[in-house]
Amino acid sequence: MPAGSGRRCGARGSCSADLARQWATGDDASHDVRAQIRRIFTYPDTGDLIGMDSRARTYPGLLAHPIRLRDHACRTPCCDAPIKHTDHITAHATDTERTLIDDEPSRHRHSAVEATGTLLPSIGSSHTMGGKMAAHDGPVGFDAEGMWDAVAGAWEARGEWHAGVTRKLTEAMVTALELGGDETLIELACGPTADIASAVRQQPGFTGTVRAGDLSQQMIDAAERRAVRDGLDISFQRLDVTALDLPDSSVDRVAARWIYMLLPDPGQGLREAHRVLRTGGRLVFAVFAAAAENPFFTLPGSVLAEHDLFQLPGPGQPSMFALADVGAAEHLVRDAGFTSCSSRDVPLTYRLADADDLWSMVSDFAGPISVAIRNQDQDIRATLRAEIEERAEAFRDGAGYALPGLARVLTAS
């Protein structure tokens, strides 16, 4: 690395002794770092940092410092967010002797989340995509909270567009809720627009309580801004759909759009909804139908998968289409404690004004696909864009595109 090029390396690995001395003794080095010497151990062949004196399970202060020097950013594939927490890849309950090779810096608590097992499909060679983090066969799970925080700004910017795309779905879900006028409703995974909560609050004659929650605080903040702008009385809180911070039998209606199929254990999310519902309550949730019916997502996803930038989930893994089978979805609903379940399909059309709008949707709005694209250099991004535009020609609509989708509304009581 050239002298004076700064203290951050673009990738993990060795650095020059001069640079190491600068980090430890330079003007911006902390007092603690200047005052301490700590032995570290590396593989002779690769130079990889694999051990140091302490093997404590927690990483306060100096113990975390060598890991931060080594990595700078989260090592979860396609994340690259600044390190906020340093933790073990292997849970304490299944762990034996600790060495630094097991240590994992992260933007959020990846291994802690893995222990509770809550979240989504697959990015890169080891990710799944979606709730908190996916428990899957790869070496490390995916921090969905961090991902949705990262794309919340783009989702807020396209909020009105997306609300238009899903308007028929929102109307179908509100109808399925069968509101009497004074119920307590909560929308889960509300995103930046809380469309269902907003629509219910605007129902003529509705005087009940409306609440909304999401795992991502950034999404909640965006939805709250929109509600304030529109003068809507909706209360918001951060909620994990697999462990709702709500009392038993505390609400009359639960609405959730496109979340249960993204959970490693969708039954757990459904059981939580059943727990918080009062007698006679109703759950209305949306999933996607089969992948073939939803090219708005499968088109860009297949392009990235062919470049090994996005891992398409296998059978039984959390994914956009994990609950596409109506019979399987209804079976999960009944296992969660509900006694009846019905479904209705709702066609969607994702209209995009031109090629720039198409690329903006894919690169900024498409959740894990967008995260994967953001981590590529300009040449790869240009290649991906060209291939996506070429395949999108099949859905050309004037100067723009009309990509179809098919959602499914399930009603459980």
C-alpha positions in Angstrom: 0.0 0.0 0.0 1.5 3.4 -0.9 2.6 5.6 1.9 0.1 8.1 3.0 -2.8 6.3 1.4 -4.8 6.2 4.7 -5.6 3.7 7.4 -8.3 1.6 5.6 -7.5 -1.3 3.4 -9.9 -2.3 0.7 -9.8 -6.0 1.7 -8.5 -8.1 4.6 -4.9 -9.1 4.6 -1.4 -8.0 5.5 -0.2 -4.4 5.5 3.2 -2.8 5.7 5.0 -2.4 9.0 5.1 1.4 8.4 1.4 1.5 8.0 0.9 -0.6 11.2 3.1 1.8 13.1 1.1 4.7 11.8 -2.1 3.2 13.0 -0.7 2.4 16.4 1.2 5.7 17.0 -0.2 8.3 14.7 -2.0 11.4 15.7 -5.4 9.8 15.4 -4.6 6.6 17.3 -6.2 6.2 20.7 -4.2 6.5 23.9 -5.0 2.9 24.7 -3.6 1.6 21.5 -0.3 3.6 21.9 0.1 2.2 25.4 -0.4 -1.5 24.7 1.5 -4.2 23.0 -0.4 -7.5 22.2 1.0 -10.6 20.6 -0.8 -11.8 17.5 -0.4 -15.0 15.5 -0.6 -15.5 11.7 -0.6 -18.4 9.3 3.0 -18.5 7.7 1.7 -19.1 4.2 -1.1 -16.5 4.0 -0.3 -14.0 6.8 -3.9 -14.3 8.0 -4.5 -13.1 11.5 -5.7 -16.2 13.4 -4.9 -15.7 17.1 -3.9 -13.4 20.0 -3.2 -13.6 23.7 -6.7 -13.3 25.0 -9.5 -15.8 24.4 -12.3 -14.1 26.3 -15.8 -14.6 24.9 -16.5 -10.8 24.8 -14.6 -8.2 22.8 -14.4 -4.9 24.7 -11.8 -2.3 23.9 -8.4 -3.6 22.8 -9.5 -7.1 22.3 -11.8 -6.0 19.5 -9.2 -3.7 18.0 -7.1 -6.2 16.1 -10.2 -7.6 14.5 -11.3 -4.1 13.4 -7.8 -3.5 12.0 -8.0 -6.7 10.1 -11.5 -6.3 8.6 -12.8 -2.7 8.8 -16.2 -3.8 7.6 -18.7 -6.6 8.1 -17.4 -9.9 6.6 -20.9 -11.2 5.8 -21.0 -11.4 2.0 -22.5 -8.4 0.2 -22.8 -6.4 3.5 -19.6 -4.3 3.8 -21.2 -2.1 6.4 -19.0 -0.5 9.1 -18.3 -2.7 12.0 -20.4 -2.0 15.1 -20.2 -5.3 17.0 -17.7 -8.1 17.2 -18.9 -11.5 18.1 -18.3 -15.2 17.6 -19.5 -17.1 14.6 -20.2 -20.2 16.7 -22.7 -19.9 19.5 -21.5 -20.4 23.1 -23.9 -23.3 23.6 -22.1 -25.3 20.8 -18.6 -23.8 21.1 -15.5 -25.3 22.5 -12.1 -23.6 22.6 -12.0 -20.0 21.2 -9.5 -18.7 18.7 -9.5 -15.5 16.7 -10.2 -17.4 13.5 -13.7 -17.9 14.9 -14.3 -14.2 15.5 -16.7 -12.2 13.3 -17.1 -8.5 13.1 -20.6 -7.3 12.0 -22.8 -4.3 11.5 -25.3 -6.0 13.8 -25.4 -9.1 15.9 -25.1 -11.8 13.2 -24.3 -14.7 15.4 -26.7 -13.7 18.1 -29.5 -13.4 15.6 -28.5 -16.8 14.2 -29.2 -18.3 17.6 -32.8 -17.1 17.4 -33.1 -18.0 13.7 -35.3 -15.3 12.2 -34.9 -14.5 8.4 -34.4 -14.6 4.5 -33.4 -15.9 0.6 -29.7 -15.9 -0.6 -27.1 -13.4 -1.7 -23.7 -14.5 -2.9 -22.3 -17.9 -1.9 -23.6 -18.0 1.7 -26.6 -15.6 2.2 -30.2 -16.1 2.5 -32.5 -13.0 2.0 -35.2 -11.6 4.4 -36.9 -11.1 8.9 -33.8 -11.1 11.1 -31.4 -13.6 9.7 -31.7 -16.9 7.9 -30.8 -20.2 9.4 -29.5 -22.1 6.5 -26.7 -24.3 5.3 -24.2 -21.5 4.5 -21.4 -20.6 6.9 -23.0 -17.4 8.1 -26.5 -15.9 8.1 -27.7 -12.6 6.7 -28.5 -9.5 8.7 -31.9 -8.6 7.3 -32.4 -5.7 9.7 -29.2 -4.2 8.4 -30.2 -4.8 4.8 -33.6 -3.2 5.2 -32.1 -0.3 7.0 -29.7 0.1 4.1 -32.4 0.3 1.5 -35.0 2.1 3.6 -34.1 5.5 1.9 -34.7 4.1 -1.6 -37.9 2.4 -0.5 -39.2 5.7 1.1 -38.3 7.6 -2.1 -40.3 5.1 -4.2 -43.0 4.7 -1.6 -45.8 6.3 -3.6 -44.9 4.3 -6.7 -44.9 1.1 -4.7 -48.2 2.0 -3.0 -49.7 2.4 -6.5 -48.3 -1.0 -7.7 -49.8 -2.7 -4.7 -53.1 -0.7 -4.4 -55.3 -3.6 -5.5 -53.5 -5.8 -3.0 -54.0 -3.3 -0.2 -57.7 -3.0 -1.0 -58.1 -6.8 -1.1 -56.4 -7.2 2.3 -58.5 -4.4 3.9 -61.7 -6.1 2.6 -60.5 -9.4 4.0 -60.0 -7.9 7.4 -63.8 -7.4 7.7 -63.6 -4.4 10.0 -66.6 -3.4 12.0 -65.4 0.0 12.9 -63.9 -0.1 16.4 -61.3 -2.9 16.3 -57.6 -2.8 17.2 -55.5 -3.6 14.2 -51.7 -4.0 13.8 -49.8 -4.2 10.6 -46.6 -6.2 10.8 -43.6 -5.7 8.5 -45.1 -2.3 7.5 -42.2 -1.0 5.5 -41.8 2.7 4.8 -45.5 3.3 3.9 -47.6 1.2 6.2 -50.1 0.9 3.4 -52.6 -1.3 5.2 -52.6 0.6 8.4 -53.0 3.8 6.5 -55.9 2.5 4.4 -57.6 1.2 7.5 -57.2 4.5 9.3 -58.8 6.3 6.4 -61.8 4.0 6.3 -65.0 6.1 6.7 -66.5 5.4 10.1 -63.5 3.5 11.5 -62.8 4.6 15.1 -60.6 1.8 16.3 -56.9 1.7 17.1 -54.3 1.3 14.4 -50.7 0.3 15.0 -47.8 -0.7 12.8 -44.4 -2.2 13.3 -41.3 -3.4 11.4 -38.0 -5.0 12.2 -36.1 -2.1 10.7 -36.1 1.2 12.6 -35.3 3.1 9.4 -38.5 1.7 7.8 -40.5 2.6 10.9 -39.1 6.2 10.9 -40.1 6.5 7.2 -43.6 5.2 7.8 -44.1 7.5 10.7 -43.0 10.5 8.6 -45.6 9.6 6.0 -48.4 9.1 8.6 -47.6 12.5 10.1 -47.6 14.1 6.6 -51.0 12.6 5.9 -52.4 13.4 9.3 -53.0 9.8 10.2 -53.3 8.6 13.8 -51.1 5.5 13.7 -48.8 4.4 16.5 -45.5 2.7 15.5 -43.1 0.4 17.2 -40.2 -1.9 16.3 -41.5 -5.5 16.1 -40.0 -8.9 15.3 -42.8 -11.0 13.8 -41.4 -14.2 15.4 -41.4 -12.7 18.9 -44.0 -10.0 19.0 -43.6 -7.6 21.9 -47.4 -7.6 22.5 -49.6 -9.2 25.2 -51.7 -12.3 24.5 -55.1 -11.6 23.1 -54.4 -7.9 22.7 -55.5 -7.1 19.1 -58.5 -7.9 16.9 -56.9 -7.9 13.5 -53.3 -8.6 12.3 -52.2 -7.7 8.7 -48.8 -8.7 7.3 -47.6 -8.3 3.8 -44.8 -10.4 2.4 -43.0 -11.5 5.5 -43.9 -15.0 6.6 -42.4 -16.7 3.5 -39.1 -15.0 4.4 -38.8 -16.7 7.8 -36.8 -19.9 8.4 -39.8 -21.0 10.5 -42.9 -19.3 9.1 -45.0 -21.3 11.6 -43.4 -19.4 14.5 -44.5 -16.1 13.0 -48.0 -17.4 12.4 -48.2 -18.8 16.0 -47.2 -15.4 17.3 -50.0 -13.7 15.3 -52.5 -16.3 16.7 -51.2 -15.6 20.2 -51.8 -11.9 20.1 -55.3 -12.2 18.5 -58.4 -12.0 20.6 -61.1 -14.7 20.3 -62.8 -14.1 17.0 -59.8 -12.3 15.6 -58.5 -12.5 12.1 -55.1 -12.6 10.4 -54.8 -11.4 6.8 -51.4 -11.9 5.2 -50.0 -11.8 1.7 -47.4 -14.0 0.0 -46.3 -14.3 -3.6 -47.6 -17.0 -6.0 -45.1 -19.2 -7.9 -41.8 -17.7 -9.2 -43.0 -18.1 -12.8 -45.8 -15.7 -12.1 -43.4 -13.0 -10.8 -40.8 -12.0 -13.3 -40.5 -8.6 -11.7 -38.2 -10.4 -9.2 -37.0 -13.5 -11.0 -35.8 -11.6 -14.0 -33.0 -9.6 -12.2 -32.5 -12.4 -9.7 -31.7 -14.9 -12.4 -29.2 -12.5 -14.0 -27.3 -12.1 -10.8 -27.4 -15.8 -10.1 -25.8 -16.6 -13.4 -22.9 -14.3 -12.3 -22.7 -16.1 -8.9 -23.8 -12.9 -7.2 -27.1 -14.1 -5.9 -27.9 -17.6 -4.6 -31.4 -18.7 -5.6 -32.9 -20.5 -2.6 -33.6 -24.2 -2.7 -36.7 -26.1 -1.6 -37.6 -25.5 2.0 -35.5 -22.4 2.3 -36.9 -18.9 3.1 -37.6 -17.1 -0.1 -40.1 -14.9 -1.9 -41.9 -18.0 -3.1 -41.6 -20.3 -0.1 -45.4 -20.2 0.6 -46.5 -20.2 -3.0 -48.1 -23.6 -2.5 -51.6 -22.9 -1.3 -52.1 -26.3 0.4 -48.8 -26.0 2.3 -49.5 -22.5 3.4 -53.0 -23.4 4.7 -51.5 -26.4 6.5 -49.0 -24.0 8.3 -51.9 -21.7 9.2 -53.9 -24.5 10.8 -50.9 -25.9 12.6 -50.5 -22.4 14.1 -53.9 -22.7 15.8 -56.3 -21.2 13.3 -59.3 -23.2 12.3 -60.1 -21.8 8.9 -58.1 -20.4 6.0 -59.1 -19.0 2.6 -57.1 -17.5 -0.2 -57.5 -15.1 -3.1 -55.0 -14.2 -5.9 -54.3 -10.6 -6.8 -52.5 -9.7 -10.0 -49.9 -6.9 -9.9 -48.1 -4.8 -12.5 -44.8 -3.2 -11.9 -44.7 -0.3 -14.3 -41.4 1.4 -15.0 -41.0 4.5 -17.1 -37.8 3.7 -19.0 -34.5 1.8 -18.7 -33.2 4.2 -16.0 -36.3 3.6 -13.9 -35.9 -0.2 -14.4 -32.3 0.0 -13.2 -33.2 2.2 -10.3 -35.9 -0.3 -9.1 -33.4 -3.2 -9.4 -30.3 -1.5 -7.9 -32.0 0.5 -5.2 -35.3 -1.1 -4.3 -35.0 -4.8 -4.7 -33.8 -5.6 -1.2 -31.0 -8.3 -1.3 -30.6 -8.0 -5.1 -29.9 -4.3 -4.6 -27.4 -5.0 -1.8 -25.6 -7.5 -4.1 -25.4 -5.0 -6.9 -24.1 -2.2 -4.7 -21.1 -4.2 -3.9 -19.9 -4.6 -7.5 -17.6 -2.4 -9.4 -18.8 -0.2 -12.3 -17.9 -2.7 -15.0 -19.9 -5.5 -13.4 -22.8 -3.2 -12.7 -22.8 -2.1 -16.4 -22.9 -5.8 -17.5 -25.7 -6.6 -15.1 -27.7 -3.6 -16.3 -27.3 -4.5 -19.9 -28.4 -8.1 -19.4 -31.4 -7.1 -17.3 -32.5 -4.6 -19.9 -32.2 -7.2 -22.6 -34.4 -9.7 -20.8 -36.9 -7.0 -19.8 -37.6 -6.3 -23.5 -40.1 -9.2 -23.3 -42.1 -6.9 -21.0 -41.7 -3.7 -23.1 -44.7 -1.3 -22.7 -44.2 1.8 -24.9 -41.1 3.6 -23.7 -41.0 1.6 -20.5 -41.8 -1.8 -19.1 -44.7 -3.6 -17.4 -43.4 -6.5 -15.3 -46.2 -8.7 -14.0 -46.5 -10.2 -10.6 -49.0 -12.3 -8.7 -49.7 -12.0 -5.0 -51.9 -14.1 -2.9 -54.0 -13.0 0.1 -54.6 -15.6 2.8 -57.2 -15.0 5.6 -57.0 -17.0 8.8 -59.4 -17.1 11.7 
